[in-house]
Amino acid sequence: MIWQGRLEDREDLAGIYETPARYTAGFAIGIIAVELIYPKIPGNVANATTYPFPVLYKKVSFDIERLFAGDASLKEEIIEAARSLEKDGVRAIIGACGYFAHFQKDVAEAVDVPVFLSSLCQLPMIRLSLSEKKRIAVLAASGENITEEVLEKVGADGKRLVVKNIGDLPAFHPIRYGELKLDNGRLTAELCKVVEELMKQEENIGAILLECSDLPPYAKAIQTVTGLPVFDFNTMITMVYHAVVQKTYFGYF
């Protein structure tokens, strides 16, 4: 049954439709989010106001450091969360942490909707867009866990990557370790200083990728100080949304 329709005009409203039996509808994007308690400001993947379309969250409960390390014992809980979102009718599934990449292939095999568990999934596309001389800077919440193994799971590798760990920044501490007070201005300044210094140290950086789902609120500031394309979870989620919810175009020519 093809049920993923879209009502765009009054004629559509007068139609007859059949869908699977579900208690709710209208969520194209499903997001698996780890239960964490820090402030989640707009732009954060775990803040629903970030998006101009509805998103549906599914909580998983485990220590985030275990996800960073790719603890294999987490696999079944993550797969179950994905299957629950699929059952609720989402058209694509996202993971709200770059290190869900450890389970990208497992989840993609377990469900029948597209799966983009990590912002790292964009790396092949970014690399193709740049000259072979250019490198991609990756700002990561746990830089040591950006390994060749995890990159392979999203179809990428470490060639042409410059990984910069930001997980030990003082202002990032509330996000990584779960505190209720976040100095957003200080974190913005610290991140901008990191990328400015990185640009001085490393040659030929052509784009920046923010691994962490907490970093999109700072993408604009990072772009302002570097002048580079900045990719993050939200560039990916927006692209995926428009792929699974296409629209009819109106205008003139």
Sequence and secondary structure as in RCSB ss.txt:
>XXXX:A:sequence
MIWQGRLEDREDLAGIYETPARYTAGFAIGIIAVELIYPKIPGNVANATTYPFPVLYKKVSFDIERLFAGDASLK
EEIIEAARSLEKDGVRAIIGACGYFAHFQKDVAEAVDVPVFLSSLCQLPMIRLSLSEKKRIAVLAASGENITEEV
LEKVGADGKRLVVKNIGDLPAFHPIRYGELKLDNGRLTAELCKVVEELMKQEENIGAILLECSDLPPYAKAIQTV
TGLPVFDFNTMITMVYHAVVQKTYFGYF
>XXXX:A:secstr
        SHHHHTS       S     EEEEEE   S   TTSTT GGG SS EEEEEE S HHHHHHT GGGH
HHHHHHHHHHHHTT SEEEESSGGGGGGHHHHHHH SS EE  GGGGHHHHHHHS TT EEEEEETTGGG  HHH
HHTTT  STTEEEEE TT GGGHHHHHT S   HHHHHHHHHHHHHHHHHHSS EEEEEE STT GGGHHHHHHH
H S EE HHHHHHHHHHHHS        
